[in-house]
Amino acid sequence: MFLEERISRRRFITVTAAMAGVAAVGFEASGCIPPAKDNGMSHLAWAWHFGTDGRPEQIASVLAENNLGLILKCINGCDWMSKWDKSTYAVSGPSAISTLSDYFEKAGVPFHTYAVLQGLDPTREAAMCADVISAGARSIFLDVEPWAGYWQGSSQAAMAFGEEFRRRQPDGTLYLCVEPRPWVTPRIPMAEFASFSQGIAPMVYWETFNSSENVRYFEANGYPPGEAGICPEFILDVSYSMFAGYNLPIYPVGQGASSYDAWVRFMTRVAQLKMGAVSVWRYGVANQQIWPLLRANPPSSPSSGGGTPGLSVGSRATVANTHACLNVREQPGTGRVVDCLLDGVVVILRDGPVDADGLRWWLIETEVGKIKGWVAENDSRGTVWLVPS
């Protein structure tokens, strides 16, 4: 997963308050049946390929011991990973996926995959991804980034990919993996990919993004990092603000090479935002203390659809992303405007939600000044105006 820079966004206020003993790999093509999709997802570890991250039996042993699943890279553009991975167990096509899926699943490790999309031949890429699902992978994560060697396609190419994939795999599980830097995301067809995906996996790389240049870009795009700087909570909050409006589960990808303490903070904020399972980029470089931390903190069901995760009567929220101020009305919908709240104001949710005029409304009361009335949770494009505190 690569990283870089660029564009513009609304104002944002940061809110923070397996199997042990696997000995050898019996790799023979098994023609296994794709595993039944479970109701939830385990925490996961990404692996680039076996030549860099470790042998399958080593990975399986550690992940199974800690109740974790695997996301293995299988495709880059229209090439299988065997083009780069010269190990014995390289992914050379669907039969290799079938063998690996059978092996990891029997070891107690849920087997997921990922593909880097380029968009130059989206129909071919979609067919290959569909074959991965048919061969036994539980899901495929689409790594879509606007850099050289990554996504070079158009919005039409994104829809062509989605139409072909869904034609071949109407029930196949597919997640969208993207950067949460607000000047980068507009360079990919986010809405098109989200329309046929079942979740979003933002790359929450707090150390990689922690540079003076990125601080300037975040500030210029309306996301000032604040005193804590570019930390796990900040990148998670930006991800939440950017992606919650798509009403899809959010499964953040954390920076595996970071410290244990940073991961504790990362996991705490994930729980506060009611996100789903997390994943670790990547197995071969990750801090080994992360695995037992994830085992001790299994994922809860992520919030999705029906409004912003983390909002409920009695909870607090922060006004954000309005670019001006948020109207407070006497009644939900077109009621008379009684006040307007600036970004950063903390409110208490007293009643709701109520659907009116195509938006979702909450009765709020401010902590200071005791302003009371109804405000919209987000705009018609999905921009979140009330962020859980």
C-alpha positions in Angstrom: 0.0 0.0 0.0 1.6 3.2 -1.2 1.2 6.8 0.1 1.4 10.5 -1.3 -0.5 13.9 -1.6 -3.2 16.7 -2.9 -7.3 18.7 -3.0 -10.0 20.4 -0.6 -12.5 19.6 2.1 -14.9 21.0 4.7 -13.8 22.2 8.1 -13.2 19.5 10.7 -12.7 19.6 14.5 -10.8 16.6 15.9 -12.7 14.9 18.7 -10.9 12.5 21.0 -12.0 12.5 24.5 -2.9 -20.6 13.8 -3.1 -23.2 15.3 0.0 -23.7 17.5 2.3 -26.4 16.4 1.5 -26.5 12.6 4.5 -28.5 11.3 4.4 -28.8 7.6 2.3 -27.6 4.7 0.4 -30.4 2.9 -0.3 -28.3 -0.2 -2.3 -30.4 -2.6 -5.1 -28.9 -4.6 -8.2 -29.6 -2.7 -11.0 -28.0 -4.7 -12.5 -26.8 -1.4 -15.9 -25.3 -1.2 -15.9 -21.5 -0.5 -16.5 -21.1 3.3 -19.9 -19.9 4.5 -19.9 -16.2 5.2 -20.1 -15.6 9.0 -22.1 -12.8 10.5 -19.0 -10.9 11.7 -15.3 -10.5 10.9 -12.3 -11.4 13.0 -9.4 -9.0 13.4 -7.0 -9.5 10.4 -3.4 -9.3 9.4 -2.3 -8.3 5.9 0.5 -10.2 4.1 2.2 -9.0 0.9 3.6 -12.4 -0.1 5.3 -15.4 1.5 8.6 -14.4 0.2 8.6 -11.3 2.5 6.2 -12.0 5.3 7.1 -15.6 6.2 6.1 -19.1 5.4 2.4 -20.1 5.5 2.9 -22.5 8.5 4.6 -19.7 10.5 1.8 -17.2 9.7 -0.9 -19.7 10.4 0.5 -20.6 13.8 0.7 -17.1 15.1 -2.7 -16.0 13.7 -4.6 -19.0 14.9 -3.2 -18.7 18.3 -4.5 -15.2 18.5 -7.9 -15.7 16.8 -6.9 -13.7 13.8 -7.6 -14.0 10.1 -5.3 -13.3 7.1 -5.6 -10.9 4.1 -3.2 -12.2 1.5 -2.3 -10.3 -1.7 -3.3 -12.2 -4.7 -3.6 -9.8 -7.7 -1.7 -6.7 -8.9 -3.6 -5.2 -11.9 -4.0 -8.1 -14.2 -1.1 -10.2 -12.8 -1.1 -12.9 -10.1 1.3 -12.4 -7.3 3.6 -15.2 -8.5 5.1 -12.6 -10.9 6.8 -11.2 -7.8 6.6 -13.9 -5.2 9.1 -16.6 -6.0 8.4 -18.7 -3.0 7.0 -22.2 -3.3 3.5 -21.1 -2.2 3.1 -18.1 -4.5 -0.4 -17.2 -5.7 -0.4 -18.2 -9.4 -4.1 -18.4 -10.0 -7.4 -19.8 -8.6 -6.0 -23.3 -7.9 -3.4 -21.8 -5.6 -6.1 -19.7 -3.9 -8.1 -22.9 -3.4 -5.1 -24.7 -1.8 -4.2 -21.8 0.4 -7.8 -21.2 1.5 -8.2 -24.8 2.4 -4.9 -24.8 4.4 -5.5 -21.6 6.4 -9.2 -22.4 7.1 -8.3 -25.8 8.4 -5.6 -24.2 10.6 -8.3 -22.0 12.1 -7.4 -18.8 10.2 -10.2 -17.1 8.2 -8.8 -16.6 4.8 -9.3 -13.2 3.0 -7.4 -11.7 0.1 -6.6 -8.3 -1.5 -5.9 -6.9 -4.9 -4.3 -3.7 -6.2 -6.6 -2.4 -8.9 -5.2 -0.3 -11.8 -8.4 0.2 -13.8 -6.7 -0.2 -17.2 -8.6 -3.4 -17.9 -11.4 -3.4 -15.3 -13.4 -6.2 -16.8 -10.3 -8.5 -16.6 -9.5 -7.4 -13.1 -13.1 -8.0 -12.0 -13.0 -11.5 -13.5 -9.8 -12.4 -11.6 -11.3 -11.0 -8.4 -14.4 -13.1 -8.9 -12.3 -16.2 -9.5 -10.6 -15.6 -6.1 -14.0 -15.7 -4.4 -15.0 -18.8 -6.3 -11.8 -20.4 -5.3 -12.6 -20.1 -1.6 -11.5 -16.7 -0.3 -14.0 -15.2 2.2 -13.6 -11.8 0.7 -11.4 -9.6 -1.4 -10.2 -6.1 -0.3 -9.7 -3.7 -3.2 -6.6 -1.5 -2.7 -7.5 1.6 -4.7 -4.9 4.4 -4.5 -4.1 7.2 -7.1 -0.4 6.5 -7.5 1.9 5.2 -10.2 1.3 1.4 -10.5 -2.0 1.7 -8.7 -5.4 3.1 -9.9 -5.2 4.9 -13.2 -8.8 4.4 -14.3 -11.9 6.6 -14.5 -15.2 6.5 -12.7 -16.6 4.6 -15.7 -13.8 2.0 -15.2 -14.8 1.6 -11.6 -18.4 1.0 -12.5 -17.4 -1.5 -15.2 -15.4 -3.4 -12.6 -18.4 -3.4 -10.2 -20.8 -4.5 -12.9 -18.6 -7.4 -14.0 -17.7 -8.5 -10.5 -21.4 -8.5 -9.4 -22.4 -10.3 -12.5 -20.0 -13.1 -11.7 -20.3 -12.9 -7.9 -23.6 -11.3 -6.9 -23.1 -12.3 -3.3 -19.3 -12.1 -3.1 -17.9 -10.1 -0.2 -15.8 -7.1 -1.3 -14.3 -4.3 0.7 -12.8 -1.0 -0.4 -9.4 0.0 1.0 -8.5 3.7 0.6 -6.4 6.5 2.0 -8.2 8.8 4.5 -6.2 11.9 3.5 -8.8 14.4 2.3 -6.7 15.7 -0.6 -6.0 12.2 -1.9 -9.5 10.5 -1.7 -11.1 12.8 -4.4 -8.6 11.4 -6.9 -10.3 8.0 -6.9 -14.0 7.3 -7.8 -15.0 6.8 -4.2 -18.8 6.9 -4.6 -18.7 4.4 -7.5 -16.6 1.9 -5.6 -18.7 2.3 -2.4 -21.9 1.6 -4.4 -20.9 -2.1 -4.8 -18.8 -2.6 -1.7 -19.8 -4.1 1.6 -17.4 -2.0 3.8 -14.6 0.6 3.8 -11.1 -0.1 5.1 -9.3 3.2 5.6 -5.5 3.1 5.9 -4.9 4.6 9.4 -1.1 5.1 9.2 -0.5 7.7 11.9 3.3 7.4 11.8 3.6 7.4 8.0 1.3 10.4 7.7 3.0 12.3 10.6 5.1 14.9 8.7 5.1 18.7 8.7 4.0 18.6 5.1 1.0 16.4 5.9 0.1 18.7 8.8 -0.1 21.6 6.4 -2.2 19.6 4.0 -4.6 18.5 6.7 -4.9 22.1 7.9 -5.4 23.5 4.4 -8.2 21.0 3.8 -10.1 21.8 7.0 -8.7 19.1 9.3 -6.4 20.7 11.8 -4.6 18.0 13.8 -4.7 20.0 17.1 -2.2 19.7 20.0 -2.0 15.9 19.8 -0.9 16.1 16.2 -1.2 13.3 13.7 -2.0 10.4 16.1 -4.2 7.3 15.9 -7.3 9.2 17.2 -6.9 12.0 14.7 -6.6 9.7 11.6 -9.6 7.6 12.9 -11.7 10.7 13.4 -10.8 12.0 9.9 -11.7 8.5 8.5 -15.0 8.6 10.4 -15.8 12.0 9.1 -15.0 11.2 5.5 -16.6 7.8 5.2 -19.4 7.4 7.8 -21.8 9.0 5.3 -21.6 6.1 3.0 -23.5 4.0 5.5 -21.1 1.1 5.2 -19.2 -0.7 8.0 -15.7 0.8 8.6 -12.9 -1.6 9.2 -9.7 0.5 9.8 -6.2 -0.7 8.9 -3.7 0.1 11.6 0.0 0.7 11.3 1.5 -2.6 12.5 5.1 -1.3 13.0 3.9 1.2 15.6 4.1 0.9 19.4 1.9 -1.1 21.7 0.8 2.1 23.5 -0.3 3.6 20.1 -2.2 0.5 19.3 -4.0 0.6 22.7 -5.1 4.2 21.8 -6.1 3.1 18.3 -8.2 0.2 19.6 -9.9 2.5 22.3 -10.9 5.0 19.6 -12.2 2.3 17.3 -14.5 1.1 20.1 -15.7 4.6 20.8 -16.6 5.2 17.1 -18.3 1.8 17.0 -16.2 0.7 14.0 -15.8 -3.0 13.2 -12.9 -5.4 13.1 -9.4 -3.9 12.6 -6.5 -5.2 10.5 -2.7 -4.9 10.8 -0.5 -3.7 7.9 1.4 -5.9 7.8 2.4 -9.3 9.2 6.0 -9.3 8.3 6.8 -5.9 10.0 4.3 -5.8 12.8 5.0 -5.3 16.5 4.6 -8.8 18.0 2.8 -7.3 21.0 -0.1 -6.4 18.8 -1.3 -10.0 18.4 -2.2 -10.7 22.0 -3.8 -7.2 22.3 -6.1 -8.0 19.4 -6.9 -11.4 20.9 -7.9 -9.8 24.2 -10.1 -7.3 22.4 -12.3 -9.2 19.9 -14.3 -7.1 17.4 -17.8 -6.0 18.1 -20.4 -5.7 15.3 -19.8 -2.5 13.3 -22.5 0.2 12.9 -23.7 0.8 9.4 -26.7 2.3 7.8 -29.6 4.0 9.5 -27.5 7.0 10.6 -24.1 7.8 12.0 -22.5 5.2 14.3 -22.1 6.3 17.9 -25.0 8.7 18.2 -27.8 8.0 20.7 -30.1 9.9 23.1 -28.0 11.2 26.0 -24.7 11.0 24.2 -22.5 14.0 23.2 -21.5 15.0 19.8 -19.4 17.7 18.2 -20.5 19.9 15.3 -18.2 19.5 12.4 -17.7 19.9 8.6 -20.4 22.6 8.1 -18.0 25.1 6.5 -20.1 27.8 8.3 -22.5 26.8 11.0 -25.2 24.2 11.7 -28.8 25.5 11.7 -30.9 24.8 14.9 -34.6 24.6 14.1 -37.8 24.6 16.1 -38.9 21.4 14.4 -37.2 18.7 12.3 -37.1 19.6 8.6 -38.2 23.0 7.5 -38.9 24.4 11.0 -38.0 28.0 11.8 -34.2 28.5 12.4 -33.6 29.6 16.0 -29.8 29.6 16.1 -26.7 28.4 14.2 -23.8 26.4 15.8 -20.2 26.8 14.8 -17.9 23.8 14.2 -16.5 22.6 17.5 -19.5 23.2 19.6 -20.4 20.2 21.8 -24.0 19.3 22.1 -26.1 16.7 24.0 -28.6 14.6 22.1 -32.0 14.9 23.9 -34.3 13.1 21.5 -34.4 11.5 18.1 -33.5 10.5 15.5 -36.4 11.7 13.4 -36.4 11.4 9.6 -37.8 14.5 7.8 -37.2 16.1 4.4 -34.7 13.5 3.4 -32.4 14.0 6.4 -32.1 12.6 9.9 -32.6 15.0 12.8 -31.7 15.1 16.5 -33.1 17.3 19.3 -29.9 18.8 20.8 -29.0 21.1 23.7 -25.7 22.9 24.0 -23.6 22.6 27.1 -23.0 26.3 27.1 -25.8 28.8 26.6 -28.5 26.1 26.7 -29.5 26.5 23.1 -32.1 23.8 22.3 -33.6 22.7 19.0 -33.4 20.2 16.1 -30.3 19.8 13.9 -29.6 17.5 10.9 -27.1 14.7 11.4 -25.6 15.1 7.9 -26.2 16.7 4.6 -27.8 15.1 1.5 -24.3 14.1 0.2 -23.5 12.2 3.4 -21.1 14.8 5.0 -21.3 14.1 8.7 -22.2 17.2 10.8 -22.5 15.5 14.2 -19.4 13.5 15.2 -19.6 11.4 18.4 -17.6 12.9 21.3 
